[in-house]
Amino acid sequence: MTSSARRPGLPPRILIVGGGYVGLYTALRALRRFRSGEAVVTVVDPHSYMTYQPFLPEAAAGSIEARHVAVPLRRVLKGAEVISGHVTSLEHERGVAHVQPLEGPAYELTYDHVVVAVGSISRTLPIPGLAEQGTGFKTIEEAIQLRNQVIECMDIAQSTRDEALRRRALTFVVVGGGYSGIEVLGELEDMSRYATRYYSRISPQDLSWHLVEASGRILPEVGEDMGRWTVEQLRERGIQVHLQTKLESCVDGHVVLSDGTTMESETLVWTAGVKPNPFVGDTGFRLDDHGRLVGRSTLQVEGHDDAWVAGDCSAIPDLGKPGEWYTPSAQHAVRQAKVLGDNLVAAVRGKPLGEYRHEYVGSVASLGLYKGVAQVYGVQLKGFPAWFMHRTYHVSRVPTLTRKLNVVLDWTQALFFRREIVSLWGMHEPFEQFQRAAGVLPARRPAPSDHDTTC
């Protein structure tokens, strides 16, 4: 058994900072290959689960149960030490991480190898009103909130007699024409169109969906031709696509676009890019001009043999394209994690390391139920075949057999039963009713208009 240099007499500790794609898959790969007692694998993340983000749009639309896109770390990573908290900084020369658990005092954790797998966060801009009015789309919580928001707005529009309020409630804005933006737009527009059958005063034509994209094209990963086709399909569905247009302001829901368009909206989804998690600046390692940790093709941090990085927070050289770097995507994160897990085992055993190489295969995107677009090995697909390929590919990538079966069962059930169209908006303020009953908050008094029975 290899002994730890920093913890004499104990097996080496591999500290994985982050429990997302890279963190989970790296730990899973390493745990399967290490012999019993050969190393200690420790994963630190504020959440006790990994989110399978490609299914977030379907979770938002209700096609998949939200908890089925969450993979519990402790259940999956058997044999690993999972700490719920934050690593606030590293002292790599000492091999020490400063850990702040969810509750209680901070402490130091000694390690022999560290994997920085903190991923990315939404890249926002200093646009007036964005922080107050916008919502991101990277977490399960945001997906659930957005679903509740859309249905709640339809409830408001059905019930109000104020025409301006009604138009505002039925206007939805998505900023960003990449994968996240297009898929959440396609799924939620599809859901809201379906939901109109339950609202006597709302028709599909009353819904006003807008896509705002700063460049002149969307979905560049599927090619220019398929990007144009997608724009045409969205417009045929009544979605207003604003290309070469920027969001200039959204103060109090008054949306102003650079093309001169203005509108009132209760719902604005921001999916205009990501940036590396700010934690990378607290590691002491070198960053590139985009704020990413610079790594080698072996996924080691440049200049360090016992520090590793992969995923959205990393700049890993593309061996097939000298001078270029792999782009941040789930596809690369999952594949890099497998190489990283193997290399950690090899490093502990003093064996040669492998390099990460991956040639682009293609991309798939969902545009709503039975609708999609794809380009795989140069073959272009659209409509149902692309949608089916999207589902098939991603269900094959969801960790654990249980999660795969749960997702397939969700889809199968949807074939025979109608969608559930209900807003659980109260879950965002779960204690409000009890606090009002207890007198902590004042009791609500219905406004006179609440009793207006005029039709």
C-alpha positions in Angstrom: 0.0 0.0 0.0 1.3 3.4 -0.9 1.7 5.7 2.1 0.8 9.4 2.2 3.8 11.7 2.2 1.8 14.3 4.1 0.0 11.9 6.4 2.6 9.3 7.3 1.3 5.8 7.8 -2.0 6.6 6.1 -3.1 6.0 2.5 -2.9 9.1 0.3 -5.9 11.3 0.2 -7.3 12.5 -3.1 -9.4 15.7 -2.4 -12.0 16.4 -5.1 -13.3 20.0 -4.9 -16.8 19.9 -6.5 -19.4 17.2 -6.9 -20.6 18.0 -10.4 -19.8 16.1 -13.7 -16.1 16.0 -13.2 -16.2 15.5 -9.5 -18.7 12.6 -9.5 -17.3 10.8 -12.5 -13.7 11.2 -11.5 -14.4 9.8 -8.0 -16.5 7.0 -9.4 -13.8 6.0 -11.8 -11.1 6.1 -9.2 -13.1 4.2 -6.6 -13.7 1.4 -9.0 -10.0 1.0 -9.8 -8.4 1.6 -6.5 -7.8 -1.5 -4.3 -9.3 -1.5 -0.9 -7.3 0.8 1.4 -5.1 2.0 -1.4 -6.3 5.6 -1.2 -8.9 7.9 0.5 -11.2 9.7 -1.9 -12.8 12.8 -0.4 -15.4 14.9 -2.2 -16.4 18.4 -1.0 -19.4 20.1 -2.3 -22.2 22.3 -0.7 -24.8 20.0 -2.4 -25.1 16.4 -1.5 -26.1 15.6 -5.2 -24.9 16.0 -8.7 -27.3 17.6 -11.2 -27.5 16.1 -14.7 -27.9 19.5 -16.4 -28.8 18.3 -20.0 -32.2 17.2 -18.5 -33.0 20.4 -16.7 -35.1 21.8 -19.6 -37.3 18.6 -19.5 -37.5 18.8 -15.7 -38.6 22.5 -16.0 -41.3 21.4 -18.5 -42.4 18.5 -16.3 -41.4 15.7 -18.8 -39.0 14.4 -16.1 -39.5 14.4 -12.3 -37.0 17.0 -11.0 -35.5 14.6 -8.4 -34.7 12.1 -11.2 -32.0 14.5 -12.6 -30.3 14.6 -9.2 -27.7 12.0 -8.4 -27.1 11.5 -4.6 -23.3 11.6 -4.0 -23.3 9.5 -0.8 -25.4 6.7 -2.4 -23.4 6.6 -5.6 -19.9 7.1 -4.3 -19.7 4.2 -1.9 -16.4 4.1 -0.2 -15.8 7.9 -0.6 -15.8 10.5 2.1 -18.4 13.2 1.2 -18.3 16.5 3.0 -21.1 19.0 2.6 -19.5 22.4 2.6 -17.1 24.7 0.7 -13.4 24.6 0.2 -12.6 28.3 0.6 -9.0 28.2 -0.4 -6.0 26.0 -1.0 -2.4 26.1 0.4 -1.0 23.7 -2.1 2.6 23.8 -0.9 1.4 22.5 2.4 -1.2 20.2 0.9 -3.9 21.9 2.9 -7.5 22.8 2.0 -9.5 25.2 4.1 -13.0 23.7 4.5 -16.1 25.5 5.6 -18.9 23.0 6.4 -22.5 24.0 6.0 -22.7 24.5 9.8 -20.0 24.9 12.4 -16.4 26.2 12.4 -14.0 25.9 9.5 -11.1 23.5 9.6 -8.0 22.4 7.6 -7.9 19.2 5.6 -4.6 17.7 4.5 -4.4 16.1 1.0 -1.8 14.5 -1.3 -3.6 15.1 -4.6 -6.2 17.8 -5.3 -8.8 17.8 -8.1 -10.3 21.2 -8.9 -13.7 20.4 -10.4 -15.8 23.4 -9.4 -17.3 23.9 -12.9 -18.8 27.2 -14.0 -21.4 29.8 -13.0 -23.6 32.0 -15.1 -21.8 34.9 -16.8 -23.8 38.0 -16.1 -23.3 41.5 -17.3 -24.0 44.9 -15.5 -27.4 45.3 -17.1 -29.8 47.4 -15.1 -32.5 45.2 -13.5 -30.9 41.9 -14.5 -29.9 40.8 -10.9 -33.4 41.6 -9.6 -35.6 40.4 -12.5 -33.6 37.6 -14.2 -33.1 33.9 -13.3 -30.3 31.6 -14.4 -30.7 28.1 -15.6 -28.0 25.9 -14.2 -29.6 24.2 -11.1 -32.6 22.1 -10.3 -33.9 24.8 -8.0 -33.9 27.3 -10.9 -35.6 24.8 -13.2 -38.4 24.2 -10.6 -38.7 27.9 -10.0 -39.0 28.6 -13.7 -41.7 26.0 -14.2 -43.7 27.4 -11.3 -43.2 30.9 -12.6 -44.5 30.2 -16.1 -47.6 28.4 -14.7 -48.2 31.1 -12.0 -48.1 33.8 -14.7 -50.7 31.9 -16.7 -52.9 31.6 -13.6 -52.6 35.4 -13.1 -53.4 36.1 -16.8 -56.5 33.8 -16.5 -57.8 35.6 -13.4 -57.0 39.3 -13.9 -59.2 41.9 -15.5 -56.3 44.2 -16.0 -55.2 43.9 -19.7 -51.8 45.4 -19.2 -51.1 43.0 -16.3 -52.3 40.1 -18.5 -50.0 40.9 -21.3 -47.1 41.3 -18.9 -47.8 37.9 -17.3 -47.9 36.2 -20.7 -44.7 37.7 -22.0 -41.6 35.5 -21.5 -38.0 36.4 -22.5 -35.0 34.1 -22.9 -31.6 35.7 -23.4 -28.9 33.5 -25.0 -29.1 31.3 -28.1 -26.8 28.5 -27.0 -27.9 25.0 -25.9 -29.4 26.1 -22.6 -31.3 29.0 -24.0 -32.8 27.1 -27.0 -33.7 24.0 -25.0 -35.4 25.8 -22.1 -37.2 28.0 -24.6 -38.4 25.1 -26.7 -39.5 23.0 -23.7 -41.3 25.7 -21.8 -43.0 27.2 -24.9 -44.2 23.7 -25.7 -45.4 23.2 -22.1 -47.2 26.6 -22.0 -48.9 26.0 -25.4 -50.2 22.7 -24.1 -51.3 24.3 -20.8 -53.6 26.8 -22.6 -56.2 24.0 -23.0 -56.9 24.3 -19.3 -57.3 28.1 -19.4 -60.6 29.4 -20.9 -59.3 32.9 -21.4 -55.8 32.1 -22.8 -55.1 30.8 -26.3 -51.7 29.9 -27.7 -51.7 33.1 -29.7 -51.9 35.1 -26.4 -48.5 33.7 -25.4 -45.5 36.0 -26.3 -42.2 34.2 -26.2 -39.0 36.1 -27.2 -35.4 34.8 -27.8 -32.7 37.4 -27.6 -29.3 36.6 -29.1 -26.4 39.0 -29.4 -24.8 37.3 -32.4 -26.3 36.6 -35.8 -26.9 32.9 -35.3 -28.0 30.3 -32.7 -26.7 26.9 -31.9 -23.4 27.2 -33.6 -22.5 23.7 -32.6 -25.0 22.1 -35.0 -23.8 24.1 -38.0 -25.0 27.2 -39.7 -27.6 25.5 -41.9 -29.3 23.7 -38.9 -29.1 26.9 -36.9 -31.0 28.8 -39.6 -33.5 25.9 -39.8 -34.0 26.1 -36.0 -34.7 29.9 -36.2 -37.3 29.2 -38.9 -39.0 26.5 -36.7 -39.1 28.8 -33.7 -40.7 31.6 -35.7 -43.3 29.2 -37.2 -44.3 28.4 -33.6 -44.9 32.2 -33.0 -41.6 32.7 -31.0 -40.1 36.1 -31.8 -36.3 35.7 -32.4 -34.2 38.8 -32.0 -30.8 38.1 -33.6 -27.8 40.6 -33.3 -29.7 42.1 -30.4 -28.7 42.7 -26.8 -30.6 43.1 -23.6 -30.1 46.8 -22.5 -32.3 47.0 -19.5 -35.1 45.1 -17.6 -35.7 47.3 -14.5 -39.0 46.4 -12.8 -39.8 44.0 -15.7 -39.6 46.8 -18.4 -37.5 45.0 -21.0 -35.5 47.1 -23.4 -33.7 45.5 -26.4 -31.0 47.1 -28.5 -33.1 46.7 -31.7 -35.7 49.1 -30.2 -38.1 46.5 -28.9 -39.7 47.2 -25.5 -42.1 45.1 -23.5 -43.3 44.3 -20.0 -42.5 40.9 -18.7 -42.6 39.0 -15.4 -40.2 36.3 -16.7 -36.7 36.7 -18.0 -34.3 33.8 -18.3 -30.6 34.5 -18.6 -28.5 31.8 -20.4 -26.0 34.1 -22.1 -22.8 32.1 -21.3 -20.9 30.8 -18.4 -17.6 31.7 -16.6 -15.3 29.6 -14.4 -16.3 29.4 -10.7 -14.6 32.2 -8.8 -13.0 29.6 -6.5 -10.3 29.0 -9.1 -8.8 32.4 -8.1 -8.3 31.1 -4.6 -6.2 28.1 -5.5 -2.9 29.8 -6.2 -2.6 28.2 -9.6 -2.1 30.0 -12.9 -5.2 31.2 -14.8 -5.5 32.0 -18.4 -7.0 35.2 -19.9 -10.5 33.8 -19.5 -10.1 33.0 -15.8 -9.7 29.2 -16.3 -7.0 27.0 -14.6 -4.4 26.1 -17.1 -3.9 22.4 -17.4 -1.9 19.9 -19.4 -3.2 17.2 -21.7 -2.7 14.8 -18.8 -5.2 17.0 -16.9 -2.6 18.0 -14.4 -2.5 21.7 -13.4 0.4 23.3 -15.3 3.5 23.3 -13.1 2.1 20.7 -10.6 2.2 16.9 -10.6 -0.2 16.5 -7.7 -2.9 19.0 -8.7 -5.5 18.2 -11.4 -8.2 20.1 -13.2 -11.0 19.3 -15.8 -14.3 20.6 -16.9 -15.7 24.1 -17.4 -13.1 25.7 -15.0 -10.2 24.3 -17.0 -8.1 25.2 -20.1 -7.0 21.9 -21.5 -5.0 21.9 -24.8 -6.8 20.2 -27.8 -4.1 17.8 -29.1 -6.0 17.5 -32.4 -5.9 21.3 -32.9 -2.5 22.8 -31.8 -2.9 26.2 -30.2 -6.6 25.6 -29.3 -8.4 24.6 -26.1 -11.4 22.3 -25.4 -14.6 24.3 -25.0 -16.6 24.0 -21.8 -19.3 21.3 -22.3 -20.8 18.3 -20.5 -19.5 16.1 -23.3 -15.9 17.0 -22.5 -16.4 17.0 -18.7 -17.6 13.4 -18.6 -14.9 12.2 -20.9 -12.1 14.1 -19.2 -13.3 12.7 -15.8 -12.7 9.1 -17.0 -9.1 10.0 -18.0 -8.6 11.9 -14.8 -9.8 9.0 -12.7 -7.4 6.6 -14.4 -4.5 9.1 -14.1 -5.1 9.5 -10.4 -4.8 5.8 -9.9 -1.7 5.7 -12.1 -0.1 8.6 -10.2 -0.6 6.9 -6.8 0.9 3.7 -8.2 3.7 5.5 -10.0 2.6 4.5 -13.5 2.6 6.5 -16.8 -0.2 8.9 -17.3 -2.6 9.0 -20.2 -3.6 12.1 -22.3 -7.0 13.4 -23.0 -7.9 13.3 -26.7 -11.4 13.7 -28.1 -12.5 14.4 -31.6 -15.8 16.2 -32.0 -18.6 13.8 -32.8 -21.6 16.1 -33.0 -24.3 17.8 -31.1 -28.0 17.3 -30.3 -30.6 19.7 -29.0 -34.2 19.3 -28.0 -36.7 21.9 -29.2 -39.7 20.6 -27.2 -41.7 17.4 -27.2 -41.0 15.3 -30.4 -38.9 18.2 -31.8 -35.1 18.5 -32.1 -32.1 19.3 -34.2 -28.8 17.4 -34.4 -25.6 17.1 -36.4 -23.7 13.9 -35.7 -20.7 12.7 -37.7 -21.6 15.3 -40.3 -25.1 14.0 -40.7 -27.9 16.5 -40.1 -31.1 15.5 -38.4 -34.2 17.4 -37.6 -37.6 16.9 -36.0 -38.5 13.6 -34.4 -35.2 11.7 -35.3 -33.1 14.4 -33.7 -35.3 14.6 -30.6 -35.2 10.8 -30.2 -31.4 10.8 -30.6 -31.2 13.6 -27.9 -33.1 11.5 -25.4 -31.3 8.3 -26.3 -27.8 9.9 -25.9 -28.5 11.6 -22.7 -30.3 8.8 -20.9 -27.2 6.6 -21.7 -25.1 9.2 -19.9 -27.1 9.6 -16.7 -25.2 8.0 -13.8 -26.6 4.8 -12.2 -29.1 2.3 -13.6 -31.7 3.5 -11.1 -31.7 7.1 -12.6 -31.8 5.7 -16.1 -34.9 3.6 -15.3 -36.6 6.5 -13.5 -36.1 8.8 -16.5 -37.4 6.2 -19.0 -40.4 5.5 -16.7 -41.2 9.2 -16.6 -41.1 9.3 -20.4 -43.2 6.2 -20.7 -45.8 7.5 -18.3 -46.0 10.7 -20.4 -47.0 8.7 -23.4 -50.2 7.5 -21.7 -51.2 10.3 -19.3 -51.6 14.1 -19.7 -49.0 16.5 -18.4 -49.5 17.9 -14.8 -50.0 21.6 -15.1 -49.8 23.0 -11.6 -47.7 25.8 -10.0 -46.3 25.0 -6.6 -45.3 28.7 -6.1 -45.7 28.4 -2.3 -42.7 26.2 -2.1 -40.5 29.3 -2.7 -41.8 30.7 0.6 -42.7 27.5 2.4 -43.1 29.0 5.9 -45.2 32.1 5.0 -48.6 30.6 5.8 -47.4 29.2 9.2 -45.7 32.5 10.1 -49.0 34.4 9.3 -50.9 32.0 11.4 -48.4 32.4 14.2 -48.7 36.2 14.0 -45.0 36.7 12.8 -46.3 38.1 9.5 -49.6 40.2 9.3 -52.6 38.3 8.0 -53.5 39.0 4.4 -56.6 41.0 3.8 -58.3 40.5 0.4 -58.4 43.7 -1.7 -61.9 45.0 -2.7 -61.1 43.9 -6.3 -60.7 40.3 -5.1 -64.5 40.3 -4.6 -65.4 41.9 -7.8 -67.8 39.6 -9.5 -68.3 41.7 -12.6 -67.8 39.7 -15.8 
